[in-house]
């Protein structure tokens, strides 16, 4: 295969191999690196004439580092949203209901 047209690059050794995606051309002709492309690493172990290949496919480390805070903030938001709703209820709705009940009681007492 022509190395300029290959979409992936990699290296291999006796104990494993590494595969990554090459830069692709942008539709306007410029080059960019797809940071969201997966990276594959493999380890080969040979025992008793049987070769076992263990492969790990993961996201680029830079993408993982950048998105971890977003994942954490999203998780905190999902977990805390019921607590925030309860806080808002007890801070605003309950006092408003009590105030409304107090005003109604005062109006009823003044009619008599």
Backbone as a printed PyTorch tensor [residue, N CA C, xyz], in Angstrom:
tensor([[[  0.8450,  -1.1790,   0.0000],
         [  0.0000,   0.0000,   0.0000],
         [  0.8910,   1.2430,   0.0000]],

        [[  0.4900,   2.2430,  -0.7370],
         [  1.2280,   3.4970,  -0.8210],
         [  1.1930,   4.1930,   0.5340]],

        [[  2.3820,   4.5510,   1.0840],
         [  2.4440,   5.1180,   2.4310],
         [  1.7920,   6.4960,   2.5090]],

        [[  1.7230,   7.2290,   1.3850],
         [  1.0840,   8.5380,   1.4180],
         [ -0.4320,   8.4130,   1.4670]],

        [[ -0.9790,   7.3220,   0.9980],
         [ -2.4300,   7.1450,   0.9590],
         [ -2.9380,   6.3670,   2.1660]],

        [[ -2.0660,   5.8140,   2.9710],
         [ -2.4900,   5.0190,   4.1200],
         [ -3.1290,   5.9140,   5.1750]],

        [[ -4.2220,   5.4450,   5.7670],
         [ -4.9130,   6.2080,   6.7940],
         [ -4.3120,   5.9960,   8.1760]],

        [[ -3.5420,   4.9360,   8.3400],
         [ -2.9990,   4.6040,   9.6530],
         [ -1.4980,   4.4140,   9.5590]],

        [[ -0.8530,   4.5890,  10.6820],
         [  0.5740,   4.3310,  10.7840],
         [  0.7820,   3.4680,  12.0140]],

        [[  1.9390,   2.8890,  12.1300],
         [  2.1780,   2.0710,  13.3090],
         [  3.5680,   1.4850,  13.3210]],

        [[  3.8150,   0.7320,  14.3600],
         [  5.0900,   0.0400,  14.4980],
         [  4.8170,  -1.3060,  15.1510]],

        [[  5.6990,  -2.2350,  14.8880],
         [  5.5430,  -3.5790,  15.4450],
         [  6.8740,  -4.0550,  15.9830]],

        [[  6.8100,  -4.8510,  17.0210],
         [  8.0100,  -5.4710,  17.5860],
         [  7.6580,  -6.9130,  17.9350]],

        [[  8.5800,  -7.6090,  18.5720],
         [  8.3360,  -9.0070,  18.9020],
         [  7.2240,  -9.1700,  19.9370]],

        [[  7.0200,  -8.1520,  20.7840],
         [  6.0470,  -8.3060,  21.8690],
         [  4.7250,  -7.5830,  21.6150]],

        [[  4.5900,  -6.8250,  20.5190],
         [  3.3220,  -6.1440,  20.2890],
         [  3.4020,  -5.1640,  19.1410]],

        [[  2.3450,  -4.3680,  19.0010],
         [  2.3280,  -3.3670,  17.9460],
         [  1.4840,  -2.1790,  18.3820]],

        [[  1.6280,  -1.0730,  17.6600],
         [  0.9220,   0.1690,  17.9140],
         [  0.3410,   0.6540,  16.5950]],

        [[ -0.9110,   1.1120,  16.6090],
         [ -1.5510,   1.6170,  15.4020],
         [ -2.2220,   2.9460,  15.7380]],

        [[ -2.0040,   3.9500,  14.8950],
         [ -2.6500,   5.2520,  15.0630],
         [ -3.0850,   5.7890,  13.7180]],

        [[ -3.9440,   6.8050,  13.7170],
         [ -4.4470,   7.3720,  12.4750],
         [ -3.5230,   8.4870,  12.0040]],

        [[ -3.2590,   8.4960,  10.7010],
         [ -2.4490,   9.5610,  10.1140],
         [ -3.2520,  10.8360,   9.9920]],

        [[ -2.5440,  11.9310,   9.7550],
         [ -3.2330,  13.1950,   9.4640],
         [ -4.0420,  13.0310,   8.1890]],

        [[ -5.2140,  13.6610,   8.1700],
         [ -6.0410,  13.6240,   6.9690],
         [ -6.1200,  15.0160,   6.3900]],

        [[ -6.4500,  15.0920,   5.1160],
         [ -6.5740,  16.3910,   4.4750],
         [ -7.9450,  16.9730,   4.7520]],

        [[ -7.9580,  18.2400,   5.0500],
         [ -9.2130,  18.9650,   5.2360],
         [ -9.8190,  19.2120,   3.8640]],

        [[-11.1210,  19.4060,   3.7930],
         [-11.7490,  19.5670,   2.4760],
         [-11.2650,  20.8220,   1.7600]],

        [[-10.6620,  21.7700,   2.4830],
         [-10.1100,  22.9590,   1.8320],
         [ -8.6440,  22.7740,   1.4410]],

        [[ -8.0890,  21.6310,   1.7350],
         [ -6.7250,  21.3560,   1.3170],
         [ -5.7110,  21.4280,   2.4460]],

        [[ -6.0860,  21.9460,   3.5970],
         [ -5.1450,  22.0350,   4.7100],
         [ -5.0610,  20.7190,   5.4710]],

        [[ -4.0600,  20.5870,   6.3060],
         [ -3.8830,  19.3710,   7.1110],
         [ -4.3950,  19.6250,   8.5220]],

        [[ -4.9370,  18.6170,   9.1210],
         [ -5.3210,  18.6710,  10.5240],
         [ -5.1540,  17.2800,  11.1140]],

        [[ -5.0550,  17.2310,  12.4230],
         [ -4.9540,  15.9450,  13.0940],
         [ -6.2800,  15.6740,  13.7960]],

        [[ -6.8470,  14.5360,  13.5660],
         [ -8.1000,  14.1660,  14.2060],
         [ -7.7990,  13.6700,  15.6130]],

        [[ -7.9780,  14.5260,  16.6000],
         [ -7.6710,  14.1670,  17.9770],
         [ -8.6390,  13.1470,  18.5390]],

        [[ -9.8060,  12.9880,  17.9110],
         [-10.7960,  12.0480,  18.4040],
         [-10.6200,  10.6400,  17.8300]],

        [[ -9.6560,  10.4710,  16.9590],
         [ -9.3950,   9.1440,  16.3920],
         [ -8.8410,   8.2280,  17.4820]],

        [[ -9.2740,   6.9840,  17.5200],
         [ -8.7820,   6.0680,  18.5550],
         [ -7.3410,   5.6460,  18.3100]],

        [[ -6.6920,   5.2560,  19.4000],
         [ -5.3240,   4.7450,  19.3510],
         [ -5.3780,   3.3020,  19.8370]],

        [[ -4.7410,   2.4070,  19.0970],
         [ -4.7630,   0.9900,  19.4550],
         [ -3.3550,   0.5330,  19.8080]],

        [[ -3.2460,  -0.1630,  20.9350],
         [ -1.9790,  -0.7830,  21.3350],
         [ -2.2690,  -2.2540,  21.5960]],

        [[ -1.3240,  -3.0930,  21.2080],
         [ -1.5320,  -4.5270,  21.3880],
         [ -0.2790,  -5.1680,  21.9500]],

        [[ -0.4970,  -6.2660,  22.6470],
         [  0.5950,  -7.0470,  23.2090],
         [  0.3830,  -8.4930,  22.7780]],

        [[  1.4430,  -9.1010,  22.2600],
         [  1.3520, -10.4850,  21.8120],
         [  2.1670, -11.3690,  22.7450]],

        [[  1.5610, -12.4550,  23.1970],
         [  2.2300, -13.4050,  24.0830],
         [  2.0860, -14.7920,  23.4630]],

        [[  3.2100, -15.4680,  23.3330],
         [  3.1970, -16.8120,  22.7510],
         [  3.5030, -17.8240,  23.8350]],

        [[  2.5860, -18.7890,  24.0080],
         [  2.7700, -19.8730,  24.9760],
         [  2.3480, -21.1720,  24.3240]],

        [[  3.2080, -22.1260,  24.3420],
         [  2.9270, -23.4650,  23.8400],
         [  2.3170, -23.4320,  22.4330]],

        [[  2.9710, -22.7690,  21.5100],
         [  2.5570, -22.6670,  20.1170],
         [  1.2110, -21.9630,  19.9140]],

        [[  0.7580, -21.2070,  20.9070],
         [ -0.4760, -20.4230,  20.7890],
         [ -0.1210, -18.9650,  21.0600]],

        [[ -0.4690, -18.1160,  20.1370],
         [ -0.2000, -16.6830,  20.2980],
         [ -1.4880, -15.9840,  20.7160]],

        [[ -1.3990, -15.2520,  21.8230],
         [ -2.5390, -14.4870,  22.3250],
         [ -2.2580, -13.0180,  22.0920]],

        [[ -3.2400, -12.3240,  21.5030],
         [ -3.1060, -10.8950,  21.2490],
         [ -4.0730, -10.1600,  22.1760]],

        [[ -3.5420,  -9.2760,  23.0340],
         [ -4.3570,  -8.4270,  23.9030],
         [ -4.3050,  -7.0250,  23.3370]],

        [[ -5.4730,  -6.4400,  23.0780],
         [ -5.5100,  -5.1330,  22.4380],
         [ -6.2780,  -4.1450,  23.3030]],

        [[ -5.7580,  -2.9300,  23.3900],
         [ -6.4230,  -1.8310,  24.0850],
         [ -6.6540,  -0.7290,  23.0610]],

        [[ -7.9090,  -0.3260,  22.9260],
         [ -8.2540,   0.7800,  22.0370],
         [ -8.7950,   1.8900,  22.9230]],

        [[ -8.1990,   3.0570,  22.8490],
         [ -8.5940,   4.1540,  23.7200],
         [ -8.5870,   5.4640,  22.9450]],

        [[ -9.1140,   6.4970,  23.5880],
         [ -9.0780,   7.8300,  23.0000],
         [ -7.6770,   8.4200,  23.1830]],

        [[ -7.3890,   9.4390,  22.4250],
         [ -6.1470,  10.1730,  22.5570],
         [ -6.0620,  10.7460,  23.9720]],

        [[ -4.8790,  10.7200,  24.5930],
         [ -4.7250,  11.2040,  25.9660],
         [ -5.1040,  12.6760,  26.1070]],

        [[ -4.7890,  13.5020,  25.1270],
         [ -5.1280,  14.9210,  25.2070],
         [ -6.6410,  15.1080,  25.2720]],

        [[ -7.3780,  14.3380,  24.4980],
         [ -8.8380,  14.4240,  24.5140],
         [ -9.3740,  13.9740,  25.8720]],

        [[ -8.8120,  12.9040,  26.4170],
         [ -9.2330,  12.4460,  27.7380],
         [ -8.9890,  13.5090,  28.8000]],

        [[ -7.8160,  14.1270,  28.7710],
         [ -7.4760,  15.1540,  29.7670],
         [ -8.4090,  16.3560,  29.6390]],

        [[ -8.7300,  16.7560,  28.4270],
         [ -9.5980,  17.9180,  28.2320],
         [-11.0490,  17.6320,  28.6080]],

        [[-11.5180,  16.4040,  28.4180],
         [-12.9210,  16.1010,  28.6530],
         [-13.2270,  15.5970,  30.0580]],

        [[-12.2100,  15.2300,  30.8370],
         [-12.4660,  14.7660,  32.2080],
         [-13.1940,  15.8230,  33.0280]],

        [[-12.7900,  17.1080,  33.0190],
         [-13.5640,  18.1040,  33.7890],
         [-15.0100,  18.2200,  33.3230]],

        [[-15.2570,  18.1010,  32.0370],
         [-16.6300,  18.1720,  31.5370],
         [-17.4360,  16.9890,  32.0560]],

        [[-16.8520,  15.7910,  32.0450],
         [-17.5460,  14.6220,  32.5640],
         [-17.8510,  14.7850,  34.0510]],

        [[-16.8820,  15.2760,  34.8170],
         [-17.0630,  15.4350,  36.2650],
         [-18.1530,  16.4720,  36.5580]],

        [[-18.1150,  17.6120,  35.8720],
         [-19.1180,  18.6530,  36.0860],
         [-20.5080,  18.1340,  35.7050]],

        [[-20.6040,  17.3830,  34.6260],
         [-21.8950,  16.8130,  34.2270],
         [-22.4130,  15.8490,  35.2840]],

        [[-21.5440,  15.0140,  35.8060],
         [-21.9480,  14.0690,  36.8350],
         [-22.4130,  14.7960,  38.0930]],

        [[-21.6730,  15.8070,  38.5100],
         [-22.0600,  16.5830,  39.6920],
         [-23.4030,  17.2630,  39.4660]],

        [[-23.6080,  17.8020,  38.2800],
         [-24.8750,  18.4610,  37.9650],
         [-26.0320,  17.4750,  38.0450]],

        [[-25.8520,  16.2820,  37.5090],
         [-26.9130,  15.2850,  37.5330],
         [-27.2090,  14.8350,  38.9590]],

        [[-26.1670,  14.6630,  39.7530],
         [-26.3560,  14.2030,  41.1320],
         [-26.9600,  15.3080,  41.9960]],

        [[-26.5120,  16.5460,  41.8090],
         [-26.9610,  17.6330,  42.6690],
         [-28.2660,  18.2760,  42.2310]],

        [[-28.7390,  18.0270,  41.0270],
         [-29.9420,  18.7120,  40.5700],
         [-31.1540,  18.4460,  41.4620]],

        [[-31.3920,  17.2240,  41.9760],
         [-32.5090,  17.0630,  42.9150],
         [-32.3040,  17.8610,  44.2000]],

        [[-31.0630,  17.9360,  44.6760],
         [-30.7860,  18.7060,  45.8870],
         [-31.0260,  20.1890,  45.6540]],

        [[-30.6690,  20.6750,  44.4800],
         [-30.8930,  22.0890,  44.1570],
         [-32.3880,  22.3750,  44.0680]],

        [[-33.1590,  21.4600,  43.4830],
         [-34.6050,  21.6400,  43.4030],
         [-35.2340,  21.6770,  44.7960]],

        [[-34.7740,  20.8040,  45.6820],
         [-35.2780,  20.8320,  47.0550],
         [-34.9180,  22.1380,  47.7520]],

        [[-33.6990,  22.5900,  47.5410],
         [-33.2720,  23.8540,  48.1380],
         [-34.1410,  25.0020,  47.6440]],

        [[-34.4010,  25.0560,  46.3630],
         [-35.2470,  26.1160,  45.8080],
         [-36.6750,  26.0180,  46.3410]],

        [[-37.1640,  24.8020,  46.4770],
         [-38.5100,  24.6300,  47.0000],
         [-38.6240,  25.1830,  48.4180]],

        [[-37.6770,  24.7680,  49.2930],
         [-37.7500,  25.2080,  50.6800],
         [-37.3540,  26.6670,  50.8600]],

        [[-36.5910,  27.2130,  49.9200],
         [-36.1800,  28.6170,  50.0420],
         [-37.2410,  29.5740,  49.5320]],

        [[-38.0120,  29.1840,  48.5080],
         [-38.9370,  30.1270,  47.8910],
         [-40.4020,  29.6830,  47.9410]],

        [[-40.6820,  28.4460,  47.5850],
         [-42.0680,  28.0060,  47.4650],
         [-42.7210,  27.8710,  48.8410]],

        [[-42.0620,  27.1940,  49.7710],
         [-42.6480,  27.0120,  51.1000],
         [-42.9020,  28.3400,  51.8060]],

        [[-41.9420,  29.2670,  51.8440],
         [-42.2310,  30.5690,  52.4770],
         [-43.3650,  31.3080,  51.7770]],

        [[-43.4380,  31.2000,  50.4520],
         [-44.5190,  31.8610,  49.7140],
         [-45.8660,  31.2430,  50.0820]],

        [[-45.9230,  29.9170,  50.2370],
         [-47.1610,  29.2670,  50.6420],
         [-47.5560,  29.6830,  52.0480]],

        [[-46.5730,  29.7670,  52.9550],
         [-46.8630,  30.2120,  54.3200],
         [-47.3710,  31.6460,  54.3350]],

        [[-46.7450,  32.5190,  53.5450],
         [-47.1760,  33.9140,  53.4780],
         [-48.6010,  34.0040,  52.9290]],

        [[-48.8830,  33.2380,  51.9050],
         [-50.2260,  33.2330,  51.3330],
         [-51.2440,  32.7630,  52.3670]],

        [[-50.9310,  31.7050,  53.1060],
         [-51.8320,  31.1910,  54.1380],
         [-52.0380,  32.2250,  55.2480]],

        [[-50.9850,  32.9170,  55.6290],
         [-51.0900,  33.9470,  56.6670],
         [-51.9860,  35.0890,  56.2050]],

        [[-51.8290,  35.5300,  54.9780],
         [-52.6600,  36.6190,  54.4450],
         [-54.1150,  36.1820,  54.3770]],

        [[-54.3740,  34.9420,  53.9320],
         [-55.7510,  34.4440,  53.8750],
         [-56.3670,  34.3980,  55.2700]],

        [[-55.5980,  33.9490,  56.2560],
         [-56.1020,  33.9150,  57.6370],
         [-56.4230,  35.3100,  58.1490]],

        [[-55.5750,  36.2850,  57.8530],
         [-55.8180,  37.6650,  58.2830],
         [-57.0680,  38.2200,  57.6170]],

        [[-57.2480,  37.9210,  56.3410],
         [-58.4490,  38.3960,  55.6420],
         [-59.7080,  37.7660,  56.2190]],

        [[-59.6650,  36.4880,  56.5480],
         [-60.8120,  35.8020,  57.1250],
         [-61.1270,  36.3930,  58.5100]],

        [[-60.1010,  36.6800,  59.3010],
         [-60.3050,  37.2370,  60.6480],
         [-60.8790,  38.6470,  60.5700]],

        [[-60.4910,  39.4330,  59.6100],
         [-60.9630,  40.8060,  59.4990],
         [-62.4030,  40.8900,  58.9830]],

        [[-62.8780,  39.8560,  58.3050],
         [-64.2600,  39.8360,  57.8370],
         [-65.2210,  39.6350,  58.9860]],

        [[-64.8010,  38.9140,  59.9620],
         [-65.7050,  38.5920,  61.0850],
         [-65.8790,  39.7430,  62.0110]]])
